[in-house]
């Protein structure tokens, strides 16, 4: 399916994706007489403001002659560059003493004795060179690489172990019709660069990024072989099983960007800002965070050319330029990629010490290189387009767009598959993350022509990998052409975002007719989807809201989306919101409407946390965060997207926070909800004889605790009618009585009674649009 850059994704709206290429400074193109250095050169070079790349020996005449020719020009260029750059980027000079052939393995930069070896895959390239760059003075040196099979490589001795910036220049044969996108005027990012250097401050253009309209910004690969991170002598990674998780989906930037977060300016919107809020997350009760993309991306990519979205800043990050590097501008402002990677680890360590696991939302289905209309030539596109992307040279629009974001990664090509696996392993081993949620994972189930595969090699190899099979693996099981909820290839390991849970629960609670049976199925574990082979109830990731779509507050405040601020005429974002505004569209001070909205939010939270499966809540839903009706807010770095932390005087929001926290803590303690197996006849009793009536909007059931010494049965009832329904309670187990834990119709703090109240009558009047949860207590 071919889509324009402004099209929407299937229930996962198109986030942000633009163009570009790497613009070149005069320093790169400074002479038509450039003679790239060859393997075997023996000259000591030091790039830096003080020496201006003057050779210290002249063992290779050709190279020495070239450098002598360049000395005067480099001195002039250094003066220009230093005048533009008042702050040095690197603390040490970039120097090397010898160039050798190097070797083809491992791919990427690697430390080998006194040398740094660079190895890059490209089957189709006819020439490749390594460009070393010193941002202190703008000096660059280009070194010809050697080819073994399909890998280009060179070793450079004497380079520092960190703060070396490098890029690639790649040439090849064949034009547009071949499916390749060669452009030797561009400098490209190594797909395996462990870190990425470029813009150093969030959403602030800088001279060093060499931005050009349409083409975009310049990004450099870099590395750090020296730094060691101290995880602490008493540090332990939390060992939560999937069945025990309460996942909290959140964005690093928006979680603490607001002044209301109470953090200092340098920590807002950063990894360290998340770390500062670890105690808040722990008090809320969640034990896993799912971070929206934290791989390097260009937050200003939408501003590369004049377009309806050129006012936007990408806060979601679904537009990677690298699969290996953590997002450097989530570090302390101006800190650079090495320190940002360290702060990422500090965040993970702090969360782990609070008992909270870290799951990353990863985007391997497409990249920031976009399409052929507004290409952003950054990396893989210019290195070997037909290998890294799904391409059909027989059609005019050659890049297959199954992601809705302009391109689709050829994930099951052996080289690309290994790149993705190595990326995942890197973040598990080096950064200690505990799992991954795979964006548009159905794209990863296709062959090079975009056809579905029943046993996709990438998905299989991840499921059987000795490291990756032991972390949480969660698929978003759809793309623009496939919807695989319940059928995603899983090898009994993969979990799935259960989109049917979201839709069915929303529709029943808002009062749609004919939804009772579907609601019952979702609340009892979605056995129709997951009860096959050795899959378990916890393989269903249950959610009622997610980042793309209405927030919980907006879902009860708007009947339709209000995305005008996105610049696309309110045409982006899903129309299938299954929402109800409770009597007024948008903001209101009407207490009756607000009472209903907060009651409905408690109903949705109760359904989510009392359902069999693994629940995921979304950042800010616990405090009624609003995006003002925008259900596709990826491009707003403003109060529209930032989490607005409530003051202690905000009784409604504080009351909802208390309710959510107590509900989460109850969920974690309630073993009948955290099941290893699907429900059987002895595990549940449905108090229902009206299944076939589409107008029935009341449902009640009891979950039985059959284990001796267990916590007891749990009775749950939802009333989506506009009138009260008398619930005739079942007889409690011998020696026990029913006690009210939750009644969403009651005001805070009576809406949740910790440990249950003193007891209830045999007939409980369930109020309109409300839910109750009863527990058994000893008499």
Number of C-alpha atoms within 10 A of each C-alpha: 10 17 19 12 19 21 18 21 20 18 17 22 22 23 25 26 30 29 26 24 28 25 23 18 14 10 17 19 11 13 12 6 10 16 16 17 22 20 18 15 21 20 19 19 23 22 25 21 21 12 16 23 25 20 20 13 13 16 14 14 12 15 20 20 13 15 22 16 14 19 16 13 15 25 19 12 19 23 15 13 21 16 11 13 17 9 10 13 19 16 9 15 21 25 20 20 19 19 24 19 20 21 18 21 15 12 20 20 24 19 18 12 9 16 22 23 25 28 27 26 25 25 16 18 20 12 17 24 24 26 20 22 22 25 26 23 27 24 23 18 21 21 23 21 26 22 22 11 10 13 20 28 28 28 27 24 21 19 21 19 18 17 25 22 23 27 23 25 23 22 20 20 12 12 10 11 13 15 21 24 23 23 17 17 15 23 27 28 27 30 22 23 25 24 27 29 27 24 24 22 17 20 16 9 15 15 12 20 20 18 21 16 14 21 24 27 29 26 27 24 28 25 24 17 14 10 11 8 11 11 14 8 6 6 12 12 17 17 12 16 10 19 21 20 23 25 26 25 21 23 26 22 27 23 22 28 26 21 15 14 20 13 17 11 15 14 21 27 27 30 28 26 26 26 23 19 18 21 14 13 21 16 15 20 23 22 24 27 25 24 19 23 24 26 24 23 25 27 24 23 26 23 20 20 18 11 12 14 17 17 15 22 22 24 27 27 27 29 28 25 25 28 27 24 28 25 27 32 28 30 29 23 18 17 17 24 29 22 15 24 23 19 21 22 22 20 23 26 25 20 26 24 16 18 21 28 26 27 25 24 25 24 25 25 27 30 29 27 27 27 26 16 12 19 21 27 32 31 26 24 25 29 32 22 22 25 24 24 28 26 25 18 15 10 10 10 15 22 23 25 29 27 30 29 31 29 26 27 31 29 29 22 18 12 14 20 22 15 18 19 17 15 19 21 19 17 19 18 11 10 20 19 23 27 23 23 24 22 25 27 25 28 30 29 28 24 17 20 12 21 11 16 14 11 15 17 19 21 25 17 17 23 21 14 13 10 13 19 16 14 19 20 24 24 27 24 26 26 24 20 17 17 16 18 19 23 13 22 21 20 16 14 20 21 27 27 24 25 22 19 24 21 19 22 26 24 22 24 28 22 21 18 14 17 21 27 17 17 24 19 18 27 20 19 28 27 19 10 18 22 16 12 8 10 21 22 25 27 29 29 27 30 27 26 25 20 19 19 25 29 25 30 25 29 28 28 27 24 20 22 24 20 20 13 17 22 16 15 11 14 16 23 28 20 13 11 21 21 20 22 21 21 16 15 15 18 14 11 7 10 9 11 17 20 14 20 23 23 23 26 24 25 23 24 24 25 25 25 25 23 21 28 31 28 26 24 27 21 24 21 23 23 23 24 22 24 23 21 25 26 25 27 27 22 24 20 20 15 15 18 25 25 27 21 20 17 10 8 8 11 12 17 20 19 19 24 19 20 25 24 19 18 23 24 16 18 22 19 12 18 16 23 25 21 18 16 13 18 17 8 8 10 14 18 15 14 17 10 8 13 15 10 13 13 15 19 26 25 22 20 20 20 20 20 19 13 10 7 7 12 17 21 22 23 25 20 20 25 26 28 21 12 12 16 18 13 17 13 18 14 10 17 14 8 9 15 19 27 22 24 24 25 24 28 22 13 15 17 12 17 21 23 18 14 13 18 17 12 16 14 11 15 12 15 13 23 21 17 23 29 27 24 23 23 24 22 21 11 10
